[in-house]
Structure formats: structure tokens, C-alpha cells
Amino acid sequence: MDFELPERARAVEARVRAFYETKILPRHDEWVRAQRRGEAFAPLTTIRAEARAQGLWNLALPDLAPDEPGTRLSNLEYAPVAEIIGRLGWAPLAFNCQPPDVPNMIMLQHMANAEQKERWLKPLLEGRTRSCFGMTEPAVASSDATNIATRIERQGDDYVVTGRKWFITGAAHPDCSFCILLGVSDASADRTRRHTAVIVPMNAPGVRVVRSQRYFGLEDQIAPIGEIVFERVRVPIENRLGAEGEGFRGGQTRLGPARLHHCMRAIGMAELMVELMMARAAERKAFGRSVVEYDTVQRWIAEARIEIERTRLLILRTAWLLDRSGHEAAWRDVSLIKVAAPAMLQTIADRAAQIFGAMGGSDDVPIHRAFVHARMLRIGDGPDEVHVRQIFRQEPRPAWSIATSPYVIGAE
């Protein structure tokens, strides 16, 4: 198992870091103030154009076709890049690496035909539109994806979609032009063969974004969350991705990379939390001593370093395995990091808030965003409990019982 990166990948990492430090971080204050005013961040268009001109585009897509624009990093090569741009929520936009568009592009790469790729994938690759993925529903426990109840009914050459989706990342973004929707096409089929994926244009008659949504009171400024009602929305059968009944499998295809990328970015956020803790603790005094001199603070920061490093190793192993053996072989490892990374980030952000005091919960610093983001990740893309169960089920049972174990020694 080798995590050493080739020279080309290290060069890309260095260029991304330089771009981040010179083009993105200096504009962060402008970004935040524009969001507070409810305005679009005008410089983003120029920043994105500069990144693409420098060859720093579609960094998270290892399977780009020869005619598709992008840098073609492997999953392992993308990991340190994702850490850099994960430090600020809006930074991935500069490189066209933002969720949910990247996993949607991956799903389209694997499931779309040539015509669908031209119509739906190409604009995403070019950065000319945004998208969303409609799975979670308010009326069912969506942690079990086979519960999804939105109906997809065949009528002649069309499908008619009826249902309600909520907490759909990106659905409330003004540039979101289509939704990849998962719904029931055959209720009598096997539980993993009931669902089909169809592409639904957001401007189709019957599609209604009911509201934008927040999580723990925090708005996703990168891909605003929305609740959508589909009222007998008619789409042509040409909008189906793959065959009928393949929606569940297709959804899993996108979720693996989505989870991996979330975890990679979580490392970047955690590193930023440590930097903020170090600075704040060194600059503040309490009860006659510098805050950083207290054993508790030193332990919190040291434990944060331990948690970051071991989580990073899990993530690198998962990325390496995905590159080497594919999604099916890495399923267990994806579940491991999906549980470990958000818990790590939430714990570190909580400590950072404690060290910062009142300021830690304010909009002046990104600590509360890291905390809420981590808490949301413990539910989104599969809650902790689902992944823990998956990990347990893959744990091998010993060939011996306690009664026959060579490790158990009874009384004389």
C-alpha cells in the first residue's frame, strides 16, 4: 500500500495551494459580506475562469473521457487537494469541485448514454449549470434508501413523476437546472430493483421548489438545500438513466465518491480548526496565564492532531483502494471513513468553540459552520447507524467458540 504521489500530482497540489492562497483566501471577506447581503459574489466568475485557464479544473473526476475538460487526478492524488480547498466552503467552486455536482457528474459518466452526456453532463463539466440529486423524502425513513416512495409511472413514451423530496442539496440554487431523481418504477420488484433514476428538468411543469431549508439554522451557501414537490411531472423516457430498476445501484455509484470527498474536505476543515485554536489560545490570557499554557487546552490540541492523522490515513487507504480495485472492494472502507471523519471534525470544532469562547459561535469565525457541517454529515449520505451496521456485518466471525477457544483458559 503506497500513498506516495507522483511528481505531476505533487505539482498540481502545489499549484492549487498557491491559487487558494493568492486568489481565494484574500477574497474570503468579500464572499462572506456578499452572502450576508444576499448578493451574488461577482468575482467568482473570474476566479473560476483563471483556475480553468491554469488547468485546475474538474480535479475530482478520475474517469474523464479524452474530450472532457479536467485535470484527471486519481482519488488518491485528489486527497491533498481536497484538504486544501476544504478549508473554505466556497473554495471548491473555483475548481468546479463542489458537491453535489461532482457525484452527479460521476453518476452521469457511468450511467448516461451519449445523448444524455451531451445534454446534461457536458454543461456540468463546463461549469455552466448546477444540479441536484433527489432521494431523501419527508414521509419515509430515507436512511433505508429502499424506502423511497416517489412514484415513476410509465405512460406511453413518458414517465410521470409524483412525490416530495426534501433536504435536497443544491435544489434551491438559482442555477440548478436539473434533478437526478430516484423513484419507484415497480413496487412489486425486489427491494433493490424497484427504483429507477430519471433526469427531471427543474423548469418542467409540475416541479415546485416549496422552500429553501437550513440545518441547525445554518444555510448552505454553496448548494442551498431545498424541498421539492413533483406534481405529476412528465418527462420523456429518454431521460431515464440506465435501465428500469437500476436506480438504486446508480445511486450507490455516486454515493461512494461523494462520501469520500466529504471526508477529504473534513480533514481540511479540521486542520483549519487546529490553526485557529493555536492562534486563539496563544493570544488570550485567563486567570493570569496564557490559555495555551493550560493542560486541558494542550491536550485538546494534541488529541486533535492524533484524530486528524489517523483519520487521514483511513481516507488515503480508501482512496488508494478505490483507485486500485473499484467501488465494490472499497465499500467497507468508505463506511469506516464516513463514520470516523464527521465525528473527528465535530469533536475538534466543539473544542475550538470552547477555546474561542463566545466568539466561537459567532459568524466572525467558521467554527460553527464546521460543527454544523460535521453534524449534518453524520446523517447525510447515510447516517452513522447504517454505516456502523454495514461495518459490523462485514466483520468475520471466529471459527471457534468461547468454550473451544485456545485463548480462554479455565480453572484447574
C-alpha positions as CSV (number, residue, x, y, z in Angstrom):
1,M,0.0,0.0,0.0
2,D,1.8,3.1,-1.3
3,F,0.5,6.7,-0.7
4,E,3.4,8.4,-2.3
5,L,2.2,10.7,-5.1
6,P,3.9,11.1,-8.5
7,E,5.6,14.4,-9.3
8,R,2.7,15.5,-11.5
9,A,0.2,15.2,-8.7
10,R,2.5,17.0,-6.3
11,A,2.9,19.8,-8.8
12,V,-0.9,20.1,-9.1
13,E,-1.2,20.2,-5.3
14,A,1.3,23.0,-5.1
15,R,-0.5,25.0,-7.8
16,V,-3.8,24.5,-6.1
17,R,-2.3,25.7,-2.8
18,A,-0.8,28.8,-4.5
19,F,-4.1,29.5,-6.2
20,Y,-6.0,29.1,-3.0
21,E,-3.7,31.4,-1.0
22,T,-3.5,34.2,-3.7
23,K,-6.8,34.1,-5.4
24,I,-9.4,32.6,-3.0
25,L,-8.4,33.3,0.6
26,P,-7.8,37.1,0.0
27,R,-11.3,37.3,-1.3
28,H,-13.0,35.4,1.5
29,D,-14.0,38.6,3.3
30,E,-15.8,39.8,0.1
31,W,-17.5,36.4,-0.2
32,V,-18.8,36.4,3.3
33,R,-20.1,40.0,3.1
34,A,-21.8,39.3,-0.2
35,Q,-23.6,36.3,1.3
36,R,-24.7,38.4,4.3
37,R,-26.2,40.9,1.8
38,G,-27.9,38.2,-0.1
39,E,-25.9,39.1,-3.2
40,A,-24.1,37.0,-5.8
41,F,-20.3,37.0,-5.5
42,A,-19.3,38.7,-8.8
43,P,-15.6,37.9,-8.7
44,L,-16.3,34.1,-8.7
45,T,-16.7,34.0,-12.5
46,T,-13.3,35.5,-13.0
47,I,-11.7,33.2,-10.3
48,R,-13.2,30.1,-12.0
49,A,-12.0,31.3,-15.4
50,E,-8.5,31.7,-14.0
51,A,-8.5,28.3,-12.4
52,R,-9.6,26.6,-15.6
53,A,-7.0,28.6,-17.6
54,Q,-4.3,27.2,-15.3
55,G,-5.5,23.6,-15.8
56,L,-7.0,23.4,-12.3
57,W,-10.5,22.2,-13.3
58,N,-12.6,19.2,-12.5
59,L,-10.0,17.9,-10.2
60,A,-12.2,15.3,-8.5
61,L,-13.0,13.3,-11.7
62,P,-10.5,10.5,-12.3
63,D,-12.5,9.0,-15.2
64,L,-12.8,11.9,-17.6
65,A,-13.0,11.0,-21.2
66,P,-10.3,12.3,-23.6
67,D,-12.7,15.1,-24.8
68,E,-13.8,16.2,-21.4
69,P,-12.1,19.1,-19.6
70,G,-10.2,18.4,-16.4
71,T,-7.0,17.6,-14.6
72,R,-7.5,13.8,-14.3
73,L,-6.3,13.2,-10.8
74,S,-6.8,9.8,-9.2
75,N,-8.8,9.5,-5.9
76,L,-5.5,9.3,-4.0
77,E,-4.0,12.2,-5.9
78,Y,-7.1,14.3,-5.2
79,A,-7.0,13.8,-1.4
80,P,-4.4,16.5,-0.5
81,V,-6.1,18.9,-3.0
82,A,-9.5,18.3,-1.3
83,E,-7.9,19.1,2.0
84,I,-6.7,22.5,0.7
85,I,-10.0,23.6,-0.8
86,G,-12.0,22.0,2.0
87,R,-10.8,24.7,4.4
88,L,-13.3,27.2,3.0
89,G,-16.8,26.1,1.9
90,W,-16.8,28.1,-1.3
91,A,-13.3,27.2,-2.4
92,P,-14.3,24.1,-4.3
93,L,-16.5,26.3,-6.6
94,A,-13.3,27.8,-8.1
95,F,-12.2,24.4,-9.4
96,N,-15.7,23.0,-10.3
97,C,-15.2,20.5,-7.5
98,Q,-18.4,21.4,-5.5
99,P,-21.0,18.9,-4.2
100,P,-23.5,17.7,-5.3
101,D,-22.4,18.4,-8.9
102,V,-19.2,16.2,-8.7
103,P,-21.0,13.0,-7.6
104,N,-23.8,13.8,-10.1
105,M,-21.2,14.0,-12.9
106,I,-19.7,10.7,-11.8
107,M,-23.2,9.1,-11.9
108,L,-23.8,10.5,-15.4
109,Q,-20.3,9.3,-16.5
110,H,-21.3,5.8,-15.5
111,M,-25.0,5.6,-16.5
112,A,-25.7,8.2,-19.2
113,N,-25.7,7.4,-22.9
114,A,-24.0,9.7,-25.4
115,E,-27.0,11.9,-26.0
116,Q,-27.6,12.3,-22.2
117,K,-23.9,13.2,-21.7
118,E,-24.1,15.9,-24.3
119,R,-27.2,17.4,-22.9
120,W,-26.7,17.0,-19.1
121,L,-23.1,16.1,-18.3
122,K,-21.3,18.5,-20.6
123,P,-22.8,21.7,-19.1
124,L,-21.7,20.5,-15.6
125,L,-18.2,19.7,-16.8
126,E,-18.0,23.2,-18.4
127,G,-19.3,24.8,-15.2
128,R,-22.3,26.3,-17.0
129,T,-25.0,24.9,-14.8
130,R,-25.7,23.3,-11.4
131,S,-27.7,20.2,-10.4
132,C,-29.2,18.3,-7.5
133,F,-29.9,14.6,-6.5
134,G,-33.4,13.9,-5.3
135,M,-33.5,11.0,-2.9
136,T,-34.4,11.9,0.7
137,E,-38.2,12.2,1.4
138,P,-40.1,13.5,4.5
139,A,-42.6,10.7,4.7
140,V,-40.3,7.8,5.0
141,A,-37.1,6.8,6.8
142,S,-34.7,7.6,3.9
143,S,-31.7,6.2,5.8
144,D,-33.0,3.0,4.2
145,A,-32.9,4.0,0.5
146,T,-35.2,1.2,-0.5
147,N,-38.0,3.1,1.4
148,I,-38.0,5.8,-1.2
149,A,-41.7,6.2,-2.3
150,T,-41.8,8.8,-5.1
151,R,-43.6,7.2,-8.0
152,I,-42.3,7.0,-11.5
153,E,-45.1,5.7,-13.8
154,R,-44.7,4.8,-17.5
155,Q,-47.3,6.4,-19.7
156,G,-46.6,5.8,-23.4
157,D,-43.3,7.5,-24.2
158,D,-43.2,9.4,-21.0
159,Y,-42.7,8.9,-17.3
160,V,-44.9,10.7,-14.8
161,V,-43.2,11.6,-11.5
162,T,-45.2,12.2,-8.4
163,G,-43.7,12.7,-4.9
164,R,-42.0,15.0,-2.5
165,K,-38.3,15.3,-1.8
166,W,-36.6,17.4,0.9
167,F,-33.1,18.3,2.2
168,I,-32.0,18.1,-1.4
169,T,-28.6,19.8,-1.6
170,G,-28.4,22.3,-4.4
171,A,-32.1,22.3,-5.2
172,A,-32.6,25.9,-4.0
173,H,-29.7,27.2,-6.0
174,P,-30.9,29.6,-8.8
175,D,-28.6,27.9,-11.3
176,C,-29.8,24.4,-10.6
177,S,-31.3,23.3,-14.0
178,F,-32.0,19.6,-13.4
179,C,-32.5,17.0,-10.7
180,I,-31.4,13.3,-10.9
181,L,-34.4,11.8,-9.2
182,L,-34.7,8.3,-7.6
183,G,-38.3,6.9,-7.5
184,V,-40.3,3.7,-7.5
185,S,-41.0,2.3,-11.0
186,D,-42.0,-1.2,-10.0
187,A,-43.3,-1.7,-6.4
188,S,-43.5,-5.5,-6.9
189,A,-39.9,-6.0,-7.8
190,D,-37.1,-6.9,-5.4
191,R,-36.4,-4.1,-2.9
192,T,-33.2,-3.1,-4.6
193,R,-34.7,-3.3,-8.1
194,R,-37.8,-1.2,-7.5
195,H,-36.2,2.1,-8.2
196,T,-35.3,4.0,-11.4
197,A,-33.3,7.1,-11.9
198,V,-34.6,9.8,-14.2
199,I,-33.4,13.3,-15.1
200,V,-36.1,15.9,-14.3
201,P,-35.5,19.5,-15.6
202,M,-36.2,22.0,-12.8
203,N,-38.4,24.1,-15.2
204,A,-40.6,21.2,-16.1
205,P,-44.3,21.8,-15.4
206,G,-45.2,20.4,-12.0
207,V,-41.8,20.9,-10.4
208,R,-42.1,23.2,-7.5
209,V,-39.4,24.2,-5.0
210,V,-41.5,24.7,-1.9
211,R,-38.8,26.3,0.2
212,S,-35.2,26.5,0.9
213,Q,-34.0,24.7,4.1
214,R,-31.4,25.1,6.8
215,Y,-29.8,22.6,9.1
216,F,-29.3,23.7,12.7
217,G,-30.2,27.2,11.5
218,L,-27.3,27.3,9.1
219,E,-27.8,27.9,5.4
220,D,-25.7,26.1,2.8
221,Q,-24.4,29.0,0.7
222,I,-22.7,26.8,-1.8
223,A,-25.5,24.5,-2.7
224,P,-28.7,25.8,-1.0
225,I,-30.9,23.0,0.3
226,G,-34.4,22.7,-0.9
227,E,-37.7,20.9,-0.6
228,I,-39.3,20.0,-3.9
229,V,-42.8,18.8,-4.9
230,F,-43.2,16.8,-8.1
231,E,-46.9,17.1,-9.1
232,R,-47.4,14.6,-12.0
233,V,-44.3,15.8,-13.7
234,R,-44.0,14.4,-17.2
235,V,-40.5,13.6,-18.6
236,P,-39.6,11.6,-21.8
237,I,-38.3,8.1,-21.4
238,E,-35.1,9.4,-22.9
239,N,-34.4,11.0,-19.5
240,R,-34.1,7.6,-17.8
241,L,-30.6,6.8,-16.6
242,G,-29.7,3.2,-17.3
243,A,-32.4,0.5,-17.3
244,E,-35.6,0.4,-15.2
245,G,-34.8,-0.9,-11.8
246,E,-31.2,0.3,-11.8
247,G,-31.7,3.5,-9.9
248,F,-30.6,2.0,-6.5
249,R,-27.4,0.7,-8.0
250,G,-26.8,4.0,-9.8
251,G,-27.3,5.9,-6.6
252,Q,-24.7,3.8,-4.8
253,T,-22.3,4.6,-7.7
254,R,-22.4,8.3,-6.8
255,L,-22.6,8.0,-3.1
256,G,-19.2,6.3,-2.7
257,P,-17.2,9.2,-4.2
258,A,-19.5,11.7,-2.6
259,R,-18.7,10.3,0.9
260,L,-15.0,10.1,0.2
261,H,-14.9,13.7,-1.0
262,H,-16.8,14.9,2.1
263,C,-14.3,13.1,4.3
264,M,-11.3,14.6,2.4
265,R,-12.7,18.1,2.8
266,A,-13.4,17.4,6.5
267,I,-9.7,17.0,7.1
268,G,-9.1,20.4,5.6
269,M,-11.7,21.9,7.9
270,A,-10.2,20.2,10.9
271,E,-6.7,21.5,10.1
272,L,-8.1,25.0,10.0
273,M,-9.8,24.4,13.4
274,V,-6.4,23.5,14.9
275,E,-4.7,26.6,13.4
276,L,-7.5,28.8,14.9
277,M,-7.2,27.1,18.3
278,M,-3.4,27.6,18.4
279,A,-3.7,31.2,17.5
280,R,-6.6,32.0,19.9
281,A,-5.0,30.1,22.8
282,A,-1.7,31.8,22.3
283,E,-3.2,35.3,22.2
284,R,-5.6,35.1,25.1
285,K,-5.0,35.1,28.9
286,A,-7.2,33.9,31.6
287,F,-6.6,33.9,35.4
288,G,-3.1,35.3,34.9
289,R,-1.9,32.7,32.4
290,S,-1.9,32.3,28.6
291,V,-4.7,30.0,27.6
292,V,-2.3,27.8,25.7
293,E,-0.4,27.0,28.9
294,Y,-3.4,25.1,30.4
295,D,-3.0,21.3,30.3
296,T,-6.6,20.9,29.1
297,V,-6.0,23.1,26.1
298,Q,-2.8,21.4,25.2
299,R,-4.4,18.0,25.5
300,W,-7.3,19.1,23.2
301,I,-5.0,20.3,20.5
302,A,-2.7,17.3,20.8
303,E,-5.7,14.9,20.6
304,A,-7.0,16.8,17.6
305,R,-3.7,16.1,15.9
306,I,-3.9,12.4,16.7
307,E,-7.5,12.3,15.4
308,I,-6.7,14.1,12.2
309,E,-3.7,12.0,11.4
310,R,-5.4,8.6,11.9
311,T,-8.5,9.7,10.0
312,R,-6.3,11.0,7.1
313,L,-4.7,7.5,6.9
314,L,-8.1,5.8,6.7
315,I,-9.1,8.2,4.0
316,L,-5.9,7.7,2.0
317,R,-6.3,3.9,2.2
318,T,-9.9,4.2,1.0
319,A,-8.8,6.4,-1.9
320,W,-6.0,4.0,-2.8
321,L,-8.4,1.1,-2.7
322,L,-10.9,2.8,-4.9
323,D,-8.2,3.5,-7.5
324,R,-6.8,0.0,-7.3
325,S,-9.9,-2.2,-7.0
326,G,-13.1,-0.1,-7.6
327,H,-16.2,0.8,-5.6
328,E,-17.3,-2.7,-4.6
329,A,-13.9,-3.5,-3.0
330,A,-13.8,-0.3,-1.0
331,W,-17.4,-0.3,0.3
332,R,-16.4,-1.2,3.9
333,D,-13.6,1.4,3.9
334,V,-16.0,4.1,2.7
335,S,-18.3,3.3,5.6
336,L,-15.3,3.4,8.0
337,I,-14.3,6.9,7.0
338,K,-17.9,8.1,6.7
339,V,-18.3,7.4,10.5
340,A,-14.8,8.5,11.5
341,A,-14.3,11.8,9.6
342,P,-17.5,13.7,10.7
343,A,-17.1,12.5,14.3
344,M,-13.5,13.7,14.2
345,L,-14.4,17.1,12.8
346,Q,-17.4,17.6,15.1
347,T,-15.2,16.9,18.2
348,I,-12.5,19.2,17.1
349,A,-14.9,22.0,16.2
350,D,-16.5,21.7,19.6
351,R,-13.1,22.1,21.3
352,A,-12.4,25.1,19.1
353,A,-15.6,26.7,20.1
354,Q,-14.7,26.2,23.8
355,I,-11.3,27.7,23.4
356,F,-12.7,30.7,21.5
357,G,-15.5,31.4,24.0
358,A,-18.4,33.5,22.8
359,M,-16.6,34.3,19.5
360,G,-16.5,30.6,18.6
361,G,-20.3,30.6,18.0
362,S,-20.4,33.8,16.0
363,D,-20.3,34.5,12.3
364,D,-16.9,36.1,12.6
365,V,-15.1,32.7,12.5
366,P,-16.0,29.5,10.6
367,I,-16.1,27.2,13.7
368,H,-19.9,26.9,13.9
369,R,-20.0,26.1,10.2
370,A,-17.5,23.3,10.7
371,F,-19.5,22.0,13.6
372,V,-22.9,22.0,11.8
373,H,-21.4,20.6,8.7
374,A,-19.9,17.7,10.6
375,R,-23.2,17.1,12.4
376,M,-25.1,17.1,9.1
377,L,-22.6,14.6,7.6
378,R,-23.4,12.2,10.4
379,I,-26.9,12.0,8.9
380,G,-26.4,12.9,5.2
381,D,-25.2,10.3,2.7
382,G,-26.2,7.6,5.2
383,P,-26.4,8.1,9.0
384,D,-23.8,6.7,11.3
385,E,-26.0,3.8,12.4
386,V,-26.4,2.5,8.8
387,H,-22.6,2.5,8.2
388,V,-21.9,1.0,11.6
389,R,-24.2,-1.8,10.9
390,Q,-22.6,-2.3,7.5
391,I,-19.1,-2.4,9.1
392,F,-20.3,-4.9,11.7
393,R,-21.9,-7.2,9.1
394,Q,-18.5,-7.5,7.3
395,E,-16.6,-8.4,10.5
396,P,-15.6,-12.0,10.2
397,R,-16.8,-14.5,12.8
398,P,-14.2,-16.6,14.5
399,A,-14.1,-20.3,13.7
400,W,-14.1,-21.1,17.4
401,S,-16.5,-20.5,20.3
402,I,-15.5,-19.3,23.7
403,A,-15.8,-22.8,25.0
404,T,-13.3,-24.1,22.5
405,S,-11.1,-21.0,22.2
406,P,-7.3,-21.6,22.7
407,Y,-7.2,-18.1,24.2
408,V,-9.6,-18.9,27.0
409,I,-8.0,-20.8,29.9
410,G,-10.4,-22.3,32.5
411,A,-9.7,-23.2,36.1
412,E,-7.5,-26.2,37.0
